[in-house]
C-alpha cells in the first residue's frame, strides 16, 4: 500500500492490493487557494457539482494529475478554509470529507479534508471530524479484525502561542491513543515541524535521514510520536535532498521538511517508501509527499441496504410523442393484466397483494422503458483553454525544479508566477461565463413557462446548497464514526420517537349517537379519477417508486387499473403491505446537525396509497368540518393564518384601548404528530361519527406499519411504528385536527375561562393546528384552562413543551405566574405567532422590522441573480415579486399602517429595485419612473390591496364566525382620556369611508368573488393590473473609432423615452444628457413622451448620436422649439455640480467610492487602511483630471457617472474583499477614468 502527503490507493499486483495515501501538504491562501478553491470559496454548491479542482482547475484534471503520479484513491488536504463539517459527493464520483470551524460566523481559516475515489469509498468504514485541525477516517483491510485509521492534521506553526500548540498535540495524542490497539494507525499532515537528522534519544521512532535541525515543533512532534508508538516515515528512507524537502520558502532556496507521514511501530515493516514527488502542481509552496504500504484492502460490506430507487425522467411526458408512447405502452400492459384477471381471482389466496404487485410491475416497467432514469449530471464549466493554461503552468513548475543556479530559478519562478496569474484570470472568466450560461438557462425556462426549472437554476445562481450528511452522536453525546453505527443510531432515534409509551390515563371518549352521512360504498370511478387529478407533480416517490406523473399521464387507464383493486380493499378491509411501508428522509433544522434531535423526519409513502387515502378524505372532510370548533383554522377550507393573526391583533389592540386585562398563552406541543395515541384516535373517529367501514380501513392502514431511514444513500433496518400519525400522509392533518378539537372542546365547554365575546359568548382560544393561543381576562382563568388542557392532552399522548410555551399579558399588575406541572412559564413582551410578531404594545412596528430583516436576507441570498448581465430585468423583477416581496409583505393585511412604517418598507423596496436595474447613485431617478419601469407601485397600495382582498374573503364567512365578530368586538373596560391610538380597525373604517360604500353594501358585493375583484382593482389600482405590452427598439450607435453597433432595448409601450435613454446610457456609456435620439432623421426632444405617443412600435429603428456639448433642458415649455418638456426636477442638483471645481469633484468621487464599498453610511473596519487608500485614490484621480485640462467643467458630472456606474467598475469594487486588493481596484478605476477622459 502506498501512502503519501496528499492521499490515495493503488493496486500493485494480482495477489496483493496496495493503497497509496497521499496528503497535500499545505494549501495556502496566497498560492493554491486562488487556483484550487477559486470557486469553492464563494460557492460550495459548485463543489457539490464537481466543478472544483485541487490539482489545476477541475475534478477531472486532479484525477489526471494523480493518475500520472501513480496515485488514485485518497487525497488528504490541509488548510481548506471551509467552515463546518460534512461530506459532499463530487460530480466526478469522488467523496469529499471535510472538517472546519463549527462556530457560527467563524473565520475561514485552517480546515482539513479527505477526497476519496469510488474504490476508497467502498473500503470506508466511517469518519469523524475533530475541529478545524484534525480529521479521522477508518478503512477496512483484509487482515482479520484489523482496520486502518488515517488521521489528517494541520498543526500550528512554530511561531504560534504555546497554548495553541499544547492543545493541538494533547488532542492529537488523545485521538491516537483512543484508536483500537490492533488497528493500523497512520498520522499525516502539515505538522510545521522540523525533526532534523539527529535521532539521538528517538532511535525507536525515527531514523537518521531527516532534514535540517529540530525546532520546537519538531521536538513536540517527536515526543508525541514516542508516546503513541508512531514511526516517522520520512526519516527512515535515504533519498536525495530534493525528495525530502516538503516546503520551499518564498526566497526559492530555503527548503525544509515540515510535512510528515507516520505509522504505528508494530506495522513498521509494511512501510515500503516515503518520498516527495515534486511534479504535482497545485501552485503551492509545498510538495506532494507519498508513501507505499504493503497491505491488502477489502470492501467494507454493509449488506443489501443501499437505496436503489430510480428517479424516472418524468419531464419527458411534456412531449406529445413521448406521452403518447407512454400511454400506448401502459395500455398494452394493462390489457394483458385484464386478460389474466379471471385466473388470478380463482387461483390466488391473496388477490389484493397479487393485483397490487401486477399494477406496480406494469407502471414501473413502463416508466423504465419509456421515461428512463433522470441522471442529473452538472455541467463542467472549466474551459479547455483554462486547462491548457494549467498545463503551461505545470511546465513552468518543472522548469523551477530543473533550475540549477539562483538566477535561473528566479527567472523560472517569475515565469511561473505569471502563468499562475493567467490561470486565475481564466478561472474567473470561466466562472463568469458559467454564471451567464445559467442565466441564459433561466431565461429559457421563463420563455417556456417552466417555473420548476427556473427556480432550480436560480438556486444554482444564488449559490444555495443543502446540508450534507455528517456523523451523528449517540445518546451519550459521543460521535459515531462508522456508517453501520450511524444507521443503527438513526433507526434507534426514530424508533423511540415514533413509539411513545401509552398514556397513563385513557381518554373518556364517547361514541357518537349516529354516524355522519358519509357514503360507505366502494369508491366509484369518478372518485378515483378526482383523486388522481388531485395528486401533485414533482413530489418524491415512496418505496414502490411510482411517480404521480405516471398516474396522471393517462388518467383513464389509472382509474381502470385501480378500480378493481380498490373494490377488493374495500370489501376485505385489507391494505397492501407495501402501502404500510415508509422511507423517512431527514430534514435539518437549526442547531448542531450531529444531533439527531435537530432533524425533522418526513415519511415517503406510496403514491397509489395516496390516491386511496384521498378518496377517504374527500368523503370525510366536508361532513366533519361543520362539527369542528370555529376557533380552529388549520387544514380547513376558506381559513388561513391571516384570519387568526388579524383576530389576535384586534383583541390585543382593543384590550389596550379599553384598559381590559388580557392573558395570552402561546402553547407549543412536543412532537405532536409523532406522539398521538392511536387507540384514542380510533375512538375519536367514532366520536365524530365516522362510519365503522372507513374507521376500519384507516385503522388497518396503520396496523403493521414499518419505516426505514435513508442515511448516506443507504437504508436502515425496518422498525415498527405504533404511535402518532404519518407525516406525509394526506389523512394525518385531518386526524390530528380531531384530536386537538376534542381536547380543547372538552377543556373549555361549560367553563367561563376565556374572554367575553360577542352575543354573550366566551372566546377561549385561537388555533391553527397545534399552534394554540389561549385567551383569558384573569390569572386564575388562564391557570385553570392551562392545567385542564395539559391533562386532557396527556390522555391523547400529547405533551406540552414547557420551554417553548410563553405567556404574554397586558393591563394587569398580577405577579402570580402561570405554571405547567408546577413549573412557572416564561413571560415575554413579544412572541412570533404563525410567522408574525405579536407584542404587548399592540402595534406592528416590531413585525414590520422583522419582515424587512427577513426580506433583506432573502434579497441578499440572490445577489448573483441581481448582478447577472444575462438575465433580463423582467425576469429579475419576476424573481423579486415571487421570492422577496412575499417575504416582506407576509401578514401585511393585518398591519396598522402609519406613514413611518410605510416609508421604511418603501425605502427597502426602492433600494432593491435600483440594484436590480443597476441604477447607482448619483444616477438620480424619480420613484414614479422607477416603479413604472419595474411594473411596481407604491407599497401602500399593495398593502391596501392585500387588506381589501382579505376583507372580501372574511365578509363571505357567516356573520357568527370569530373573525367577522372581531370587526365589531369591544372588551369590558373603560377608555383613557384623550385621543385614542390608531388601530387596525380604525384603518379599516377609514378605508371603508374612502371607498364610498357602506358596510352593508360591501358585505353584499363580497358575495360575488369576480365583482369583488373588480371593486378591489378600482379601489387600489396597481401597476401589475395594467396590460403589459413590450416593445423591442433597435438603436444604432456609431462610437468614435468603432464600427456601428446595434443595441436592442426592451421596454413597455407606455414607457417614456427617458427609459430608453437610461437603458442606453448603461449599454453604451453615453450619459443621457449627451444623447440625441433620432427617428427617421428627426430628433426626439421630449423624454417624457411615451413610445406609443411617439409612434414607436415593435422593431422600430432609432439612431443614437453622442453630442459634443451638454444638452440643457428648457426651463419652460414655451421656450422649447417644439413646446418641449418642463424643467427636470434634478436640474438644481446638476446646476450645483456644474459649479464644482476640480478639487471638490475629486473629493466627491473618493467619497462615492467609499459609499459603494461601505453602503448605508457604515464605518469601515480599518480606518487607517482607508486613509491610505484615500490618499492614493485622490492622487490618481487628480493626476488624470490634470492631464486633460481641455475638459469643460460641465462634463465632470458625466465623468463621475461613467466612472462609478459602469458595471465592471462596480463589480470590481464589490469583489475587492474577496480576491482582489483595494489597490488593484483603484488602479483599474484610474485606468478606466483615463479612457473616459480620452473619449
HELIX and SHEET records of a PDB file:
HELIX    1   1 UNK A   32  UNK A   36  1                                   5    
HELIX    2   2 UNK A   44  UNK A   48  1                                   5    
HELIX    3   3 UNK A   59  UNK A   68  1                                  10    
HELIX    4   4 UNK A  118  UNK A  123  1                                   6    
HELIX    5   5 UNK A  162  UNK A  177  1                                  16    
HELIX    6   6 UNK A  216  UNK A  228  1                                  13    
HELIX    7   7 UNK A  233  UNK A  235  5                                   3    
HELIX    8   8 UNK A  241  UNK A  243  5                                   3    
HELIX    9   9 UNK A  265  UNK A  270  5                                   6    
HELIX   10  10 UNK A  314  UNK A  318  5                                   5    
HELIX   11  11 UNK A  320  UNK A  339  1                                  20    
HELIX   12  12 UNK A  341  UNK A  347  1                                   7    
HELIX   13  13 UNK A  351  UNK A  366  1                                  16    
HELIX   14  14 UNK A  367  UNK A  371  3                                   5    
HELIX   15  15 UNK A  384  UNK A  402  1                                  19    
HELIX   16  16 UNK A  406  UNK A  447  1                                  42    
HELIX   17  17 UNK A  451  UNK A  462  1                                  12    
HELIX   18  18 UNK A  483  UNK A  497  1                                  15    
HELIX   19  19 UNK A  525  UNK A  533  1                                   9    
HELIX   20  20 UNK A  548  UNK A  553  1                                   6    
HELIX   21  21 UNK A  555  UNK A  572  1                                  18    
HELIX   22  22 UNK A  577  UNK A  580  5                                   4    
HELIX   23  23 UNK A  596  UNK A  598  5                                   3    
HELIX   24  24 UNK A  607  UNK A  625  1                                  19    
HELIX   25  25 UNK A  641  UNK A  657  1                                  17    
HELIX   26  26 UNK A  672  UNK A  675  1                                   4    
HELIX   27  27 UNK A  678  UNK A  687  1                                  10    
HELIX   28  28 UNK A  692  UNK A  702  1                                  11    
HELIX   29  29 UNK A  732  UNK A  748  1                                  17    
HELIX   30  30 UNK A  758  UNK A  760  5                                   3    
HELIX   31  31 UNK A  779  UNK A  795  1                                  17    
HELIX   32  32 UNK A  845  UNK A  861  1                                  17    
HELIX   33  33 UNK A  863  UNK A  867  1                                   5    
HELIX   34  34 UNK A  873  UNK A  883  1                                  11    
HELIX   35  35 UNK A  885  UNK A  888  1                                   4    
HELIX   36  36 UNK A  892  UNK A  894  5                                   3    
HELIX   37  37 UNK A  899  UNK A  916  1                                  18    
HELIX   38  38 UNK A  927  UNK A  934  1                                   8    
HELIX   39  39 UNK A  939  UNK A  955  1                                  17    
HELIX   40  40 UNK A  962  UNK A  966  1                                   5    
HELIX   41  41 UNK A  984  UNK A  995  1                                  12    
HELIX   42  42 UNK A  999  UNK A 1006  1                                   8    
HELIX   43  43 UNK A 1009  UNK A 1019  1                                  11    
HELIX   44  44 UNK A 1023  UNK A 1025  5                                   3    
HELIX   45  45 UNK A 1057  UNK A 1068  1                                  12    
HELIX   46  46 UNK A 1072  UNK A 1074  5                                   3    
HELIX   47  47 UNK A 1117  UNK A 1119  5                                   3    
HELIX   48  48 UNK A 1131  UNK A 1138  1                                   8    
HELIX   49  49 UNK A 1142  UNK A 1157  1                                  16    
HELIX   50  50 UNK A 1159  UNK A 1161  5                                   3    
HELIX   51  51 UNK A 1167  UNK A 1186  1                                  20    
HELIX   52  52 UNK A 1193  UNK A 1195  5                                   3    
HELIX   53  53 UNK A 1196  UNK A 1205  1                                  10    
HELIX   54  54 UNK A 1207  UNK A 1214  1                                   8    
HELIX   55  55 UNK A 1222  UNK A 1238  1                                  17    
SHEET    1   A 3 UNK A   2  UNK A   5  0                                        
SHEET    2   A 3 UNK A 288  UNK A 293 -1                                        
SHEET    3   A 3 UNK A 271  UNK A 277 -1                                        
SHEET    1   B 5 UNK A  21  UNK A  24  0                                        
SHEET    2   B 5 UNK A  74  UNK A  78  1                                        
SHEET    3   B 5 UNK A 112  UNK A 116 -1                                        
SHEET    4   B 5 UNK A  95  UNK A  99 -1                                        
SHEET    5   B 5 UNK A  85  UNK A  89 -1                                        
SHEET    1   C 6 UNK A 124  UNK A 129  0                                        
SHEET    2   C 6 UNK A 134  UNK A 140 -1                                        
SHEET    3   C 6 UNK A 147  UNK A 154 -1                                        
SHEET    4   C 6 UNK A 184  UNK A 190  1                                        
SHEET    5   C 6 UNK A 259  UNK A 264 -1                                        
SHEET    6   C 6 UNK A 230  UNK A 232 -1                                        
SHEET    1   D 2 UNK A 247  UNK A 248  0                                        
SHEET    2   D 2 UNK A 255  UNK A 256 -1                                        
SHEET    1   E 4 UNK A 599  UNK A 604  0                                        
SHEET    2   E 4 UNK A 581  UNK A 588 -1                                        
SHEET    3   E 4 UNK A 706  UNK A 711  1                                        
SHEET    4   E 4 UNK A 714  UNK A 715 -1                                        
SHEET    1   F 4 UNK A 599  UNK A 604  0                                        
SHEET    2   F 4 UNK A 581  UNK A 588 -1                                        
SHEET    3   F 4 UNK A 706  UNK A 711  1                                        
SHEET    4   F 4 UNK A 719  UNK A 720 -1                                        
SHEET    1   G 5 UNK A 765  UNK A 768  0                                        
SHEET    2   G 5 UNK A 771  UNK A 776 -1                                        
SHEET    3   G 5 UNK A 662  UNK A 667 -1                                        
SHEET    4   G 5 UNK A 806  UNK A 810 -1                                        
SHEET    5   G 5 UNK A 826  UNK A 827  1                                        
SHEET    1   H 2 UNK A 755  UNK A 756  0                                        
SHEET    2   H 2 UNK A 762  UNK A 763 -1                                        
SHEET    1   I 2 UNK A 819  UNK A 820  0                                        
SHEET    2   I 2 UNK A 823  UNK A 824 -1                                        
SHEET    1   J 2 UNK A 830  UNK A 833  0                                        
SHEET    2   J 2 UNK A 836  UNK A 839 -1                                        
SHEET    1   K 5 UNK A1045  UNK A1052  0                                        
SHEET    2   K 5 UNK A1030  UNK A1037 -1                                        
SHEET    3   K 5 UNK A1101  UNK A1106  1                                        
SHEET    4   K 5 UNK A1075  UNK A1079 -1                                        
SHEET    5   K 5 UNK A1082  UNK A1084 -1                                        
END                                                                             
